[in-house]
Amino acid sequence: MVAERIGRKFELKDIIMIGVIGVLFAAVYLATTALWTILQAALTPFGAATFAVDIIYGTWFMAGSLSAFILRKPAAAFIAEFLASIIEMLMGNFGGPMVVLFGAIQGAGNEVGFVLTGYRNFRLLGMILSGVMAAVFSFVGEIFAGTVELLSPEIVVAKLALRVASAVVFTGVISWLAGKGLARTGVLKSYPAGADVPRARILED
């Protein structure tokens, strides 16, 4: 069973994997920031620029969910998301230290999603739950940061709904499919996501 493969200690290969995912998604996150500005400009004529970030926000939670899927160890989601945010800041994200702060908040949300399943569900439902919790945590963080206080209640609710939907798609479905795809290639055979799983049945797990 998946739950029986969960370990508490990180091995060198786990640290390497988190590092690889952190670097990879730091670049993805930076690209997403650029996409955000483009999407924002495209939506401005329609008065919907404020929704641009929420439509693609789910991409910023993917490092955490994918790391947890591969390693299936407590704290993997948080560490990967936090690391990706640090590298993203060093790569030049204009958000500066706030990027790292929200990386920690989002990573905590990712982690809570798996905590709620007792680290037993790393299938699609578990990945979606991780994304949803990251979306909620990030939104609460923005409320405390005062970035949504001038918006009407209807707009705030719509933004949250869009962010959750984005998390379901990117952090849940796409991350899960990516993890499954990697497992099918055999590159994850030394990790819980790929170990002891017959290749032909990988998509059924």
C-alpha positions as CSV (number, residue, x, y, z in Angstrom):
1,M,0.0,0.0,0.0
2,V,1.1,3.6,-0.6
3,A,0.8,4.4,3.1
4,E,3.3,1.7,4.0
5,R,5.9,3.3,1.7
6,I,5.9,6.6,3.4
7,G,9.2,7.3,5.1
8,R,10.1,10.0,7.6
9,K,13.7,10.5,6.8
10,F,15.0,12.2,3.6
11,E,17.7,10.3,1.7
12,L,20.3,11.9,-0.6
13,K,18.3,11.0,-3.7
14,D,15.2,12.7,-2.1
15,I,17.2,15.9,-1.6
16,I,18.5,15.8,-5.1
17,M,15.0,15.3,-6.5
18,I,13.6,18.2,-4.5
19,G,16.5,20.3,-5.7
20,V,15.8,19.4,-9.4
21,I,12.1,20.2,-9.0
22,G,12.9,23.4,-7.2
23,V,15.1,24.7,-10.0
24,L,12.7,23.5,-12.7
25,F,9.7,25.1,-11.2
26,A,11.5,28.3,-10.3
27,A,11.9,28.8,-14.0
28,V,8.3,27.8,-14.7
29,Y,7.1,30.2,-12.0
30,L,9.1,33.0,-13.5
31,A,7.7,32.3,-16.9
32,T,4.2,32.3,-15.3
33,T,4.8,35.7,-13.9
34,A,5.6,36.9,-17.4
35,L,2.5,35.3,-18.7
36,W,0.5,36.9,-16.0
37,T,1.5,40.4,-17.2
38,I,0.5,39.5,-20.8
39,L,-2.8,38.0,-19.7
40,Q,-3.5,41.0,-17.5
41,A,-2.9,43.4,-20.5
42,A,-5.2,41.2,-22.6
43,L,-8.0,41.3,-20.1
44,T,-7.7,45.0,-19.3
45,P,-10.1,46.2,-22.1
46,F,-12.8,43.9,-20.7
47,G,-12.3,45.2,-17.1
48,A,-11.2,41.8,-16.0
49,A,-7.5,42.4,-15.4
50,T,-7.8,41.5,-11.7
51,F,-8.7,37.9,-12.6
52,A,-5.5,37.3,-14.7
53,V,-3.4,36.1,-11.9
54,D,-6.1,33.8,-10.5
55,I,-6.6,32.0,-13.9
56,I,-3.0,30.8,-13.9
57,Y,-2.3,30.8,-10.1
58,G,-2.4,27.0,-9.9
59,T,0.9,26.7,-11.7
60,W,2.6,28.3,-8.7
61,F,1.6,25.3,-6.5
62,M,2.9,22.5,-8.8
63,A,6.4,22.1,-7.3
64,G,4.9,21.1,-3.9
65,S,2.3,18.6,-5.2
66,L,4.6,16.9,-7.7
67,S,7.4,16.5,-5.1
68,A,4.9,15.0,-2.7
69,F,3.6,12.6,-5.4
70,I,7.1,11.4,-6.1
71,L,8.6,11.2,-2.6
72,R,5.4,10.6,-0.5
73,K,7.1,11.9,2.6
74,P,5.9,14.5,5.1
75,A,7.4,18.0,4.4
76,A,8.4,17.2,0.8
77,A,5.6,19.5,-0.6
78,F,6.5,22.4,1.7
79,I,10.3,22.2,1.1
80,A,10.0,22.0,-2.7
81,E,7.6,24.9,-2.9
82,F,9.7,27.0,-0.5
83,L,12.9,26.2,-2.4
84,A,11.3,27.0,-5.7
85,S,10.3,30.4,-4.5
86,I,13.8,31.2,-3.2
87,I,15.3,30.3,-6.5
88,E,12.6,32.2,-8.3
89,M,13.5,35.3,-6.3
90,L,17.2,34.9,-7.1
91,M,16.4,34.5,-10.8
92,G,14.9,37.9,-10.7
93,N,11.2,37.8,-9.9
94,F,10.1,41.5,-9.2
95,G,8.2,40.4,-6.1
96,G,11.5,40.1,-4.1
97,P,11.2,38.7,-0.6
98,M,7.4,38.6,-0.9
99,V,7.8,35.8,-3.4
100,V,9.6,33.7,-0.7
101,L,6.9,34.5,1.9
102,F,4.1,33.4,-0.3
103,G,6.2,30.4,-1.4
104,A,6.2,29.3,2.3
105,I,2.4,30.0,2.6
106,Q,1.6,28.1,-0.5
107,G,3.9,25.2,0.5
108,A,2.2,25.0,3.8
109,G,-1.2,24.8,2.0
110,N,0.2,22.0,-0.2
111,E,1.4,20.1,2.8
112,V,-1.9,20.5,4.7
113,G,-3.7,19.0,1.7
114,F,-1.7,15.8,2.2
115,V,-1.9,16.0,6.0
116,L,-5.7,15.8,5.7
117,T,-5.4,12.4,4.0
118,G,-2.9,11.2,6.5
119,Y,-0.3,11.1,3.7
120,R,-2.3,8.1,2.3
121,N,-3.7,9.6,-0.9
122,F,-1.3,10.6,-3.6
123,R,-3.7,9.9,-6.4
124,L,-5.7,12.5,-8.2
125,L,-8.0,13.3,-5.3
126,G,-5.0,13.9,-3.0
127,M,-3.3,16.1,-5.5
128,I,-6.4,18.2,-6.0
129,L,-6.9,18.6,-2.3
130,S,-3.3,19.8,-2.0
131,G,-3.9,22.3,-4.7
132,V,-7.1,23.6,-3.2
133,M,-5.6,24.1,0.2
134,A,-2.6,25.9,-1.4
135,A,-5.1,28.2,-3.2
136,V,-7.0,28.9,0.0
137,F,-3.8,29.6,2.0
138,S,-2.4,31.9,-0.7
139,F,-5.7,33.8,-0.8
140,V,-5.8,34.2,2.9
141,G,-2.3,35.4,2.8
142,E,-3.3,38.1,0.3
143,I,-6.2,39.2,2.5
144,F,-3.7,39.8,5.4
145,A,-1.4,41.5,3.0
146,G,-4.2,43.9,2.0
147,T,-4.2,43.2,-1.7
148,V,-7.9,42.5,-2.0
149,E,-9.4,44.8,0.6
150,L,-10.5,47.4,-2.0
151,L,-12.4,44.9,-4.1
152,S,-16.1,44.2,-3.8
153,P,-17.2,41.0,-2.1
154,E,-18.5,39.6,-5.4
155,I,-15.1,40.1,-7.1
156,V,-13.3,38.6,-4.1
157,V,-15.5,35.5,-4.3
158,A,-15.0,35.2,-8.0
159,K,-11.2,35.5,-7.7
160,L,-11.1,32.8,-5.1
161,A,-13.3,30.5,-7.2
162,L,-11.0,31.0,-10.2
163,R,-7.9,30.4,-8.1
164,V,-9.4,27.1,-6.7
165,A,-10.4,26.0,-10.2
166,S,-6.9,26.8,-11.5
167,A,-5.4,24.8,-8.6
168,V,-7.6,21.8,-9.5
169,V,-6.4,21.9,-13.1
170,F,-2.7,22.7,-12.7
171,T,-1.8,21.5,-9.2
172,G,-4.2,18.6,-9.3
173,V,-4.8,17.1,-12.7
174,I,-1.7,18.3,-14.7
175,S,0.7,17.6,-11.8
176,W,-0.8,14.1,-11.4
177,L,-0.6,13.3,-15.1
178,A,3.0,14.6,-15.1
179,G,3.9,12.4,-12.2
180,K,2.2,9.4,-13.8
181,G,4.0,10.1,-17.1
182,L,7.4,10.2,-15.4
183,A,6.6,7.0,-13.5
184,R,5.7,5.2,-16.8
185,T,9.1,6.0,-18.2
186,G,10.8,4.2,-15.2
187,V,12.8,7.2,-14.1
188,L,11.1,7.2,-10.8
189,K,11.6,3.5,-10.1
190,S,13.8,4.3,-7.1
191,Y,11.1,6.5,-5.6
192,P,7.8,5.5,-3.9
193,A,5.9,6.9,-6.9
194,G,7.5,4.3,-9.2
195,A,8.8,1.5,-7.0
196,D,7.0,-1.8,-7.1
197,V,4.4,-0.5,-9.6
198,P,4.0,-2.6,-12.8
199,R,4.6,-0.3,-15.7
200,A,1.4,-1.5,-17.5
201,R,-0.7,-0.7,-14.5
202,I,0.8,2.7,-13.6
203,L,-2.2,4.6,-14.8
204,E,-4.5,2.5,-12.7
205,D,-2.7,3.3,-9.4
